[in-house]
Amino acid sequence: MVEPRTDKARLPDPPPLRTNDVAVAAAGTAAWAVALVVLLVVGLPDGERWWLWTCVAGMASGVFAMFYIPRLHRGRVRQVERGSREP
């Protein structure tokens, strides 16, 4: 069993993990596309067409994310660089 720390000193935060968020968004978009194809092949009753629009909305959100995430990361890098230059 691990003994609790008694000196009350806090360890430094670990560096943030580098992830490929665009790949995650692309995988989600592909999953919605597969779901859409399955629904189109299987067919839906007349009152259940909203499932198709759910898939379309998921795909649109994923495409938006694939374009927005790199811009978000660039903005964060600029903000960190700007903050490190200020006295």
PyMOL commands that set and color helices and strands:
alter all, ss='L'
color gray80, all
select helices_A, chain A and resi 21-42+46-48+50-85
alter helices_A, ss='H'
color red, helices_A
deselect
rebuild
show_as cartoon
